[in-house]
Amino acid sequence: MTTHHSQAYLKFLNLVKAIRDLPTFPMLDAVEQSLLESFAAVWHTGKQITVLEAMHMSKEISPSTVHRRLKTLRAKGMITLVNDSVDSRTKYVMPTTLANQCFDQLGQCMDAARQA
């Protein structure tokens, strides 16, 4: 027997899959998706993430893999790297307009699932 909550969750998953299958939504692998979600949680608090901090955010993903994925996320238009205004050796990982649009679309999926 499925409950209202499980139905909403399943609807959410289906909506997310449909959104991610759209040609306008960048294809992200599981590692890229995980990193982007971790970054989003930090960005939501108003904090910035340095590249060095990003490389050590996940215990499951090696720093070298994170560094490679930062390059692919950047190439896909999901993040940008911004130099610190005081120390040019420090770079911050920042969301792009495309990333924010993707977050917005996923948020709309949550709203639609809740209304089910």
N, C-alpha and C positions, 0 to 999 in steps of 0.2 A: 504494500500500500504506500503510495507516494503522498507526502504531505505538501501543504501549500509552499513551505520553504524549499523542499526539494524540487518542486515543480518550477519555482522561481529561479533556483540555481541552474537547473537544466536549461531553462529558457535563456538565461544569461549566457551559458556556455555556447548554445546554438547561435545566439546573436553575435557573440564575439567571433566565433568561427566565420560567420557570414561577413563580418566587417573585415577580418584579416584576409579573407579570400578576395576582397575587392582589389582591383588593379591599382587604386590610389593609395592603398595601405602597404607600406614597405614589408617585404618578406623578411622576417626575423627568425633566426634559429633559436633554440631553447636557451642557449647561453646569453645571446643578445637580449632576449626577452626578459630573462631573469635580471640581468644587469640593469636594464632600463627601468624595470619595476623597483629595484633597490634604489636607484638614483631618484626616481620620482618620489619615493617615500621621504627621502632627505630633502629634496627640493621643496616638497610640500610644507616643510617646517620653516622654510625661508633660509636654510643654510646652503652654503656653496660646498662643492666637492672638488678637491684638487685631484689631478691625475694620480698622484701618489696615494691619496686616500682611496680613490676608486680601485686601484690595483690591490688593495688590502681589505676591501669591504666584505669579500666572500671567502669563507673557509673552504667551500667546495670548488672554487675556481682559482687556478693558480694565477699569480700576478702577471706572468708572461701571456697567459691566455686572455686575461682581462685587457692587457695592453693591446693585443691584436684585435680584440673585439671592439675596443674604443675606435680603432682605425676603421673597422667595417661599419660601425654605427655612424661614424662621421661621414663615410662615403655614401651611406644610405640617407643622409640628411636628417638623422635623428638627434645628433648632438653636435655641438661646436666646442672648440677649445678656445678659451679666452685668457690672454696673458694677464697676470696680476699687475696692477698699476704701479706698484712699488718694486716688486721683485720679478723681473721678466723671466726668471727661471721657473717660476710657479705658473702653472696653467690650471684653469678651472674647467670642469666639464659642465656644460650648460645645455639645457634643452633648446631645440630649435622650434620654430613655428610649427613645423610638420609634427614634431613630437607632441607639442601641446594640442594640436588638432586630433592626433591619435588618442591621446588621453581623454579628450572631450568626447570622441566617438565611443570610447569604451565606457565612459560615465553615462552616456545616453543609453547604452545597452543595460547598465545596471538599473537605471530609472524605468526602462521598458519592462524589465524582468520583475521589478517590484510591483508594477501596476497589474501584473498578470493575475 
